[in-house]
Amino acid sequence: MRRSLYEGGMRQAEPRLLMLGLDAVSLPFVQENRRSFPNLSALLDGGMLRELGSSARHLSASVWPTFSTGKQPSDHGQYFPFQWSAEHRQYLRVADPAWSEEFDCQPFWHRVAQSGLPTIAFDIAHALHDERAPCLQITNWSYQSSGDAKASHREVLKDIQRRFGRRPIGPEVPVAKTAPQCIAIRDQLVRAVRAKADATLHLMQRPWSLFVTGWYEAHRAGHNLWPVEGDFASHASPDAMLAVYAETDRQLGRVMAALQLEETDTSLLVFALHGMEPNRAQDHFLPEILSRLNRLYLGQPPNGSAKPAALNVTAFLRHALPPTLQYRAASLLGERIQDWVVNRALVGGRTWGETPSFPVLSGGEGLIRLNVKGREFPGYFEPGSPRLAEFTGWLRERLCAIKVSATGEPLIKNIILADEVLPGSQRDFLPDLILEWAPDAPVHRICSPDIGEIEVSLATGRGGNHNDSAFLIASGSDAFLRAVAPVDDISGLGGVAESFLLPHRPLSGQESGRAISI
């Protein structure tokens, strides 16, 4: 095993660590195409490869806060970037000051910085409160989800935007893309990963002992360019995603080469917190399923439409605009307008006193909240009551009875109770039931004796979607590899940085709200 990226040369007394997250990279895809990825192949050959447990097992969008805080979702409270707020009875972005204070979100790199070591955190997803960071922290410059870019040092962010673009990755538009649009996405992602590497190398010229960064272009490519056939996917060419991965590998090679030229002892940790696979999501059925089952439980006629509209921004656009304008309009809508449309579609007109259960947004999982008094307002069930337990059993039984009309196979493979698998101090932020889908691809028509037949198609255009395939590749000193060796879950990655860089260093006593000079 190659223990270091470097041979010979002068070494500084203090070790350094570069942690580079390739968001939602598929390790099987990398391994199947290793000849196209010489730099990743070299790391796989010479470094330590470790597959990891991931909170994506139940909540796919929870992985970056889990990585940053070292806590599971039930203890940090974040499971989606645009998340249900029971207090406000609407979806809010987790960075919204209206409730971001409620999340337990101190990242591990703040503790490293507070010890006195120069630290840079560049584009780490779902990082909050940049203004308090005791280091250089930039978030959402070129990230998968939408949102405003923020930084602990605004002048550094402005310089990055001036040099390398305001948001090279562009917006995510969850509609089916034509072949020309897929080509444009491929080309933009190729340019975006070059810009991310340029900005990374630029920031690496500053002093640092810990540099943590996230690259999201392969994530975007996996959603839109996954090489799969199906009417749920966009019309991407078979080699489009490969081209984005190959460019990501080239840019990773530039960063590795820059490290090799420096006369320093720098270890490298490349990681993915979740993976990607052909899309299996069935959450397009969930709003209508719960609408009908709620009415059944209340003794009311279902009154459901045989072909309900998907409740999202794209459905709104689909009804309001001709198809040729949908993609462009979605990309031009501002964040606040998008958020308003989603809340209007999913929450508007709901009678909460007649809503025992309701779906919440997800990355494709089936997520259900129960309308519990004292958490939701005004609530329907008393917490811990026999009636709540009875309804939960009743609901699970009827969900398990739903079949795919064409094949007769179950729609749902498993129903997980969050109370059983995700206990913790922030449990009430999370959904109550998590549905694991059974079919291998999105389906169009389902049925059961309770709900009748429902016909609706997945309308996101995503050929690929998340799975829980996480991994790390470590290359560096013996001390670094010893720090990595015990890690078996993404929640332990931050601990690697602390145990490697701060084995005997006492904290400096700096308050987390005080920023150091850069």
C-alpha positions, 0 to 999 in steps of 0.5 A, spaced: 500 500 500 502 506 498 502 510 504 503 517 502 502 521 496 509 524 496 516 521 496 522 525 499 523 533 500 522 537 506 516 536 510 513 541 515 512 539 522 505 540 522 501 535 518 495 537 513 489 534 511 485 535 505 478 532 505 474 532 498 467 529 498 465 527 491 458 527 492 453 521 490 459 518 486 457 511 484 463 506 486 460 501 482 460 505 476 467 508 478 470 501 478 466 498 472 470 504 468 477 505 471 480 505 465 477 512 464 479 514 471 486 514 472 487 518 478 481 515 482 484 508 479 491 510 482 488 512 489 484 505 489 490 501 487 495 505 492 490 508 498 485 505 503 478 503 500 473 503 506 465 502 504 461 506 510 455 505 513 450 512 511 444 515 514 442 515 507 439 508 508 433 511 511 434 519 509 438 520 503 439 528 504 441 527 511 448 525 509 452 532 509 449 534 516 451 527 519 458 528 516 459 535 519 456 534 526 458 526 527 451 525 529 445 521 526 439 525 523 435 524 530 440 528 533 442 533 528 435 534 526 436 535 518 434 530 513 432 535 507 434 542 504 427 544 504 424 541 510 417 541 514 417 545 519 411 543 524 411 550 528 410 554 521 406 549 518 410 549 511 417 547 508 423 552 510 430 551 508 434 549 513 438 555 513 432 560 514 433 564 520 426 562 522 428 556 525 436 554 523 437 556 531 434 549 533 438 545 529 444 542 532 449 543 527 456 545 530 461 542 524 467 538 526 472 543 522 470 549 527 473 545 533 479 544 529 479 551 527 478 553 535 484 549 536 488 554 532 489 550 526 488 554 520 482 551 516 478 552 510 471 549 509 469 550 502 462 548 499 460 543 504 452 542 503 447 544 509 453 548 513 449 553 517 451 560 520 457 562 516 458 568 520 460 565 526 465 560 523 472 561 526 475 559 520 474 561 512 467 557 511 464 558 504 457 555 503 453 554 497 457 557 491 456 551 486 452 546 490 447 541 488 441 544 491 439 552 490 440 557 495 444 563 496 451 563 497 454 565 504 461 566 507 464 567 513 468 572 509 464 576 504 470 579 500 473 572 499 466 569 496 466 575 492 473 574 489 471 567 488 465 569 484 469 574 480 474 569 478 470 563 477 463 565 476 457 566 481 454 559 480 458 554 475 453 548 476 447 552 475 440 550 478 437 543 478 430 543 474 426 537 476 423 536 469 424 531 463 430 533 459 430 533 451 437 530 448 439 537 446 438 539 454 442 533 456 448 535 452 447 542 455 447 539 462 453 535 460 457 541 458 455 545 463 457 540 468 464 539 465 465 546 465 463 547 473 467 541 475 473 545 472 471 551 476 470 548 482 477 545 481 480 552 479 477 555 486 479 549 490 486 550 488 486 558 488 483 557 496 489 552 497 494 557 496 492 560 503 494 557 509 491 551 512 492 545 516 485 542 514 481 543 508 474 540 507 470 541 500 465 538 496 464 537 489 457 536 486 457 535 479 457 528 479 451 528 483 447 532 478 450 528 472 447 522 476 440 524 476 440 527 469 445 523 465 444 516 468 445 511 462 438 508 463 432 507 459 425 508 461 420 514 460 421 516 467 428 518 465 431 524 461 434 523 454 441 522 455 446 519 451 449 513 454 456 516 455 454 523 458 455 521 465 461 518 463 464 524 460 462 528 467 465 523 471 472 523 467 472 530 467 471 530 475 477 525 475 481 530 471 480 535 476 481 531 482 488 529 478 490 537 478 489 537 486 493 531 487 498 534 483 498 540 486 499 537 493 505 533 490 509 539 488 508 542 495 514 540 500 509 538 506 506 532 509 499 532 507 494 526 507 488 526 502 481 523 504 476 522 498 469 520 500 462 519 498 457 520 503 452 516 499 451 513 492 447 513 485 443 508 482 438 507 477 432 511 480 427 506 484 422 512 487 415 511 487 414 518 492 409 520 486 404 516 488 404 518 496 400 524 496 394 521 493 395 515 497 395 518 503 389 523 501 385 517 500 387 513 506 385 519 510 378 520 508 377 512 508 379 513 516 375 518 517 369 515 514 369 519 508 368 517 500 375 517 497 373 522 491 380 521 488 382 523 481 384 517 477 390 521 474 392 526 480 397 531 478 404 530 482 404 536 487 410 540 485 413 546 482 414 542 475 406 540 476 404 547 476 409 549 470 406 543 466 399 546 467 401 553 466 406 553 460 406 549 454 412 544 454 417 548 450 417 553 456 417 549 462 424 547 462 426 554 461 421 557 466 423 552 472 430 555 471 428 562 471 424 562 477 427 565 483 428 561 490 422 564 493 417 563 488 419 556 487 418 555 495 412 559 495 409 554 489 411 548 493 408 550 499 402 552 495 401 545 492 403 541 498 400 545 504 395 550 501 387 548 503 389 543 507 384 542 513 389 540 519 383 537 523 381 532 518 388 530 516 391 524 520 397 523 516 401 527 510 407 526 506 413 530 506 418 532 501 424 527 500 429 525 495 425 519 493 423 515 499 416 515 502 416 519 508 410 520 512 408 525 518 403 523 523 399 529 525 400 529 533 398 534 537 403 538 541 408 538 535 403 539 529 398 545 530 393 544 531 394 536 531 389 530 530 392 525 535 394 525 542 401 523 543 402 516 545 395 515 545 392 508 544 388 511 538 395 514 535 398 507 535 391 504 532 392 508 526 399 507 525 398 500 525 391 501 520 395 505 516 401 500 515 396 494 514 393 498 508 400 501 505 402 494 505 396 492 501 398 496 495 400 493 489 403 495 482 397 494 477 401 491 471 405 486 475 401 485 482 408 486 486 407 490 492 409 497 492 412 497 498 417 493 501 418 495 508 415 500 513 420 503 518 418 506 524 422 512 526 421 511 533 425 504 533 431 506 528 432 513 529 431 515 537 434 522 539 434 529 541 431 532 534 427 526 533 421 530 532 424 534 526 424 527 522 418 523 519 414 518 523 414 513 517 419 511 512 417 507 506 422 502 502 419 501 495 419 494 492 419 495 484 426 496 481 424 502 477 418 507 477 411 505 475 405 508 473 399 505 476 397 502 483 391 499 486 388 496 492 381 495 495 382 501 499 385 506 495 382 503 488 387 505 482 391 511 482 395 512 475 401 518 475 408 518 473 414 520 476 415 527 473 422 529 475 426 526 469 431 523 474 434 517 471 438 516 477 437 517 484 441 516 491 442 510 495 446 508 501 453 506 498 458 510 501 466 510 501 472 513 503 479 512 500 485 514 504 492 516 502 497 519 507 502 517 513 502 511 517 498 516 523 493 518 518 491 511 516 491 509 523 486 514 524 482 512 518 482 505 520 476 504 525 471 508 521 465 504 519 460 510 518 460 517 515 458 520 522 466 518 523 469 522 518 470 528 522 473 524 528 478 522 523 480 530 522 480 531 529 484 525 532 489 526 526 490 533 527 489 534 534 491 528 538 494 532 544 492 539 542 488 543 547 482 547 545 484 554 544 478 557 548 476 561 542 468 562 542 465 559 536 462 565 534 468 569 533 472 569 526 479 568 526 483 572 521 484 569 514 
